[in-house]
Amino acid sequence: MSFDLDALFREPEDLHLLFEKPATSRQNDQEFGLAGGLYAADPNDEDARAKGYEEIRLREVVAKLSIQCNTWKVQAEQQAKMIADLDRRTSKRAAADLSDDTVRRINRFESEVARLRSENSQLKETLKTIEYEKVKLENQNDGKGRKLKGANKKVKNAKEVAGKEEERAKGAIGDKQRHLTSERKMKKERDQAQAAFQEQKKINGDLLAKLEVEQSGMPFMRDAAADPNNTVAVVPIQFDIRRIGVQPIMEELKWHQMNIKEKFEEWYKQRMKPKEEIRRVVGATYVEDDKKKARIYGDMVEMPDGYMETGAEHDGWRSKHSAESVCRRAEARHNGEG
């Protein structure tokens, strides 16, 4: 594999001529390899021919981009000339044969003059507003002066009224006595309110203690039963779980809660049942062997040796037929045969 550096750095015009070669020449290149490209390899080499096709495509893209770039440059120069020409035509002093810099300065000064004239007009309007406010304030001062004179007259009249009120104050002693009676009544109500507050505080303390017991996770009694001889046993169950995993399994947790509650109630009923009396023959010897007793937990049977057998409550492969052998072994162990 070799590289043709002349073809790599060839000018766009030469590339354009290269792309316009006859179809027979391009067909010969495809058949016998690209001798003038970057790669010159065996015509039977598929990779070399593929690279030659890619080289031709890239050269065409480069040529098109070069042509577009030159076109845009020419258009940019034309647009710049048009803008300069329009600036000269729109200027008021274009006919004065002044330089472009002078024309731009004159235009800027004219814009500044127009802005200053606008500001001057605004200042005149502001001055008129200030003069109007001045007249308004003078009128307000005159009105306040007249009001002050009237206020002085009212003060004089108020002094006369105060003298009369002083005489009436002598009759206020009875009112004071009534106020004292009302004060004693209010004090009594305050004491009652404080007593109610202390009682409520005690209730809050009891509730806080119950809350601490509820959150402790230990089994406890809750006095919520209607019968005073009975109570409610609470056995909290808590375990760690991801916060986002609580809501999706809420219904399952409720189901497990009801299931566990039913199992506890059944267990309590069985535990509180009185023990049945066993009739025995006088003089006979009986051996108490609790190991031969089988225990049933729902659909599971615990054998005397601690081995768990599946019950017959399941369906499918755990059918009654498959549980027959289990029952026979349990009966044999119970009778002491196994």
N, C-alpha and C positions, 0 to 999 in steps of 0.2 A: 504494500500500500504506500503511495507517494502523494505529496501535496503540490498543487500548482499555485505558487504564490502570485504569479502574474494574473491569474484568473480571480484570485481572492481580492486583490487591490485594484481591480480594473475600474475605470471611471463609469458613471451611470450611462453616458452616451454610448460607450462601447458595449455596455450590457444591453442597451436597447437594441443595438444592431445584432447582438448575439441572439436575442429572443426572436428576431424576425428571420432566422435562417429557414430554409425550405423544410417542408415536411419530410422529404426524403432523407435530408441530413439528420433530422431528429430521429427518424426511424433507424438510421444506421447507428446513431449513438446508442439507442436502446438495445440494438442487437449486438453491437461489438464493444460496448462500454463507453464511458465518458472520458475520452482522452484529454479534453481541454478543461475539465473541471478540477475540483480539489482532489478527487480520487481517480486513479487510473488502475483498474484491476481487470482480472480475467472476465470476459463477457459471460462466462458460465456462472459467475459468482452472483447469487441472488441478492446478498446483502449489499454488495457494491452498487448494483443497479438501483436498489431502493434508495441508497444514499445519494446517488446521482439525481434521481427524481426529486428528492427533497432539496438538493442544492439548486436545481433549476427553479423550483417554486419559491425558495427564499430570494433568489436573484430577482425574480419578477416582482416580489413584494418590495424589495429595496428600490428597484427602479421606479415603481409607482409612487412610493413615498418621496423619492427625490424630486420627481416631477411636481407633485403636490406642493412640496416645500417651496420650490422656485416660483410656482404660481402664486402662492400666498404672499411671498415677499414682494412680488410685483404689485399685487393688490394693495398691500400695506403702504407702499410708496405712493400709489395713486390716491389712496384715501387721505394720506397726510397732506398731499398737495391740494386736494379738494378742500380740506378743513382750513388750510392757510388762506386759500382763495376766498372762502366764505367769510373768514374773520376780516379780511380786508374790505369785502363788499358791505358787511354789516356795520363797520365802523363809520362814525359820523365824519371823521377826518381822513377818510381813505384817499380823497382827492388831493390832499395837501402834500402828497408825496413824502410822508414821514416814514421813519423806520418802524418795524414791527414792535420793537420794545417801547418806542414813544407812544404808539397807538394804544398798546396795552395799558400803559400808565395813565393815559388820558381817560380811557374807559374806566379804569379803576377809580380815578378821582371823581368822575361823574357819578359812579355808583355810591361813593362815599358822600358826595354832596346830597344826593337824593336821600340817603339814610339820615344824614344830619337834619335835613329839612323835615323829615318825618318825625324825628325826635323833638325838634323845635315845636312842631304842632302839638305833640303830646304834652310837652311842658306847658304850653299855653293852656291846654285843656286842664292840666293839673292845677295851674295857678287860678283859673276860674273856680275850680272846685274848692280850693283852699279859701278863697275870698268868700264863697258861699258859706262854708263852714264857720268862718270867722263871724259873719253876720248872725248866723244861727246861734253861736255860743254867746254873743252879746245879748241877744234876745233872751236866752236861757238865764243869763246872769241877772237881767232885770226882773225876770219872773221869780227867781230865787230870793232876790232882795225883798220883793213884796211878800213872799211867803214868810220870810224871816220876821218881818214886822207883825204879820198875823200870828206867828208863833209866840212872840213876846207877849202879845195880848192874851193868848191862851194860857201862858205861864202865870200871868197875873190872876186870871180867872181860876186857875188850878190851885193857887195858894188859898184863895177864898174857899174853894171847895174843901181843901185839906183841913181848914179850920172847922168846918162843919163835920167832917168825918172824924175828927178827933173827939168830938162830942159823942158821935155814934159808937166810937170804940169802947166807951165805957159800958155799953150794953153787950160787948162781945165776951164778957166773962162767962155768961151762961153757955155761949157757944164753946168756950174752952172746956167747960165741964163735960159737955157732950163729946167733945173730941177725946177727952181722957177715957170716958166710958168705951168709946169705939176703939181706942188703943188697947185697952185691957182685953177686949173681945178678939182683936187681931192677934194679940200675944198668945191667947189660948189656942186659936186656930194654928198659929205657928208651931206650938208645942205638939199639937196633934199631927201636923204634917211631918215634924221631925220623928215622931214615934213611927209613923207609917214608913218613913224613909229607912229607919233602922230595921224595921221588919222586912222591907224589900231588900235591904242589903244582906240580911241573913239568908233570905231566899236565894239571892244571887250567889252567896257563898256555897249554899247546898248544891245549887245547880252546877257551880264550877267544880265542886268535889265529884259530883256524878259524871261530869264531862271528863275529868281526869281518869276516873275509873273506866269509862267507856273507851277512852283512847289508850289505856294501858295494855290492852290485848289479853288480859287475864280473864278467866271465867268469873262471872259475878251474878248476883241476883238482882232482878229489876221488879220492884213492887208495882206491877201493873195489872195483876189479876183481880177479877171482881170478888172472888172468895178470899177472905182474909187468911184462911188456912193454906192457900196455895200461893205460889209465886211464879215468876218467869225466870228461867235459867238462860243466861246469855253466854254463848261460847264464841267469842270473836275468832274469825279466820282471816288472816292477813298474810300477804306475800308480796314480794317485789315484782313490779311489772313496769314496762315502758309506758310512759304517759300516753303515747299515740295508740297503744294497743288496747286501751280500756274500752273505748266506745264500740269497736267492732265486735267484742266478745261480751257485751253487756247482757244480751239475752241468754247466752250460755251460762254466765255467772248466776243469773236469776234462777235458771233451771237447776244448776248445781246446789244453790242455796236451798231451794225447796226439797231437793232430793236428800240432802244432808239432814235437813230438819225432820223429814219423815223417818229417816233411819234412826235419828236420836230419839224420837218419840216412841218408835217401835222398841228400841233397845231399853228405854226406861220402863215401858209396860212389861216387857219380859223380865226385867230385873225386879220389879215390884210385885210380881206374882208370888203368892205363898207357895212354899215348897210342898209338893205332894207327899203324903205319908205312904210309905211302902210297907205293905203287909208282909210280915216275916213269920216263919214257923219258930215256935219257942224251942230252944235247944239247938237250932241249926246254926252253922257258921257261915257267915257271908264275908266275902273279901271286897272291900271298897277299892275299886280300881277306876279312877277317873280317866285313865289313859285309854280305856276301851270305849269311852263315850265320844261319839262324833258330834261335831258342831256344824250347823248350817248357817252360812252368811249369804243371804240372798240367793243367788244362783250358784254358789260355790259350797262344797262340802269339805270341811276340815277333818281329816282322818285322825284316829288316836295317835298315830306316830308323827303327826304334824304335816302329813302330805296332803296337798290340796287337790281335790277332784272336781271336775266340771259337772254342774248340775244339768238337769233335763229341761230347763226353761228356755234354752236357746233354740233357735231354728237353724236350718241349713245343715252344715257338716257336724254341728253339735246337736244332733237330733236325739230323740228318746231311744232309738235303737242303739246308738253309740254309747248311751249312758247305762245300758243294762249291765255291762260288765263292771262298771264302776259301782253300781248298787250292789252287785253280788259280792264284790270284794269288801265293801263297807259292811255288809251284813255278816260276812265271815269273820272279819276282825272284831265286830261287836260281840259275836258269840264265842270268841276266843279260839277260833279255828285257824286263823292266819297268823 
